[in-house]
Amino acid sequence: MAMRFPVILTKGEDGYIVVECPVLPGCVSQGKTREEALVNIREAIELYLETREVYELPAVLEVAEVEVSV
């Protein structure tokens, strides 16, 4: 079963693209290009989920939305 995860891409100080998956704490990767960063985070997410399965932890953490006035 394919699952979709949101990711955030930012440009690092070293010029690499840093990408993180906010619904999976600590799941971060990077790449020289946007495409490489997305390939790398896909692999990181897969490994993250496999590790959670091995330790019998929930595959996905609960996510909620909150409203913030600015």
Residue pairs with C-beta under 8 A, 6 or more apart in sequence:
3 60
5 21
5 23
5 24
5 45
6 21
6 22
6 23
7 19
7 20
7 21
7 22
7 38
7 41
8 19
8 20
8 21
8 22
9 17
9 18
9 19
9 34
9 37
9 38
10 17
10 18
10 19
11 17
11 18
12 18
12 30
15 32
16 30
16 31
16 32
16 37
17 30
17 31
17 32
17 33
17 34
17 36
17 37
18 28
18 29
18 30
18 37
19 28
19 29
19 30
19 31
19 37
19 38
19 40
19 41
20 27
20 28
20 29
20 41
21 27
21 28
21 41
21 44
21 45
21 48
23 60
23 61
23 63
24 45
24 48
24 49
24 60
24 61
25 61
26 48
27 41
27 44
27 45
27 48
28 41
28 44
29 37
29 40
29 41
29 43
29 44
30 37
30 40
31 37
31 38
31 39
31 40
49 59
52 58
52 59
53 59
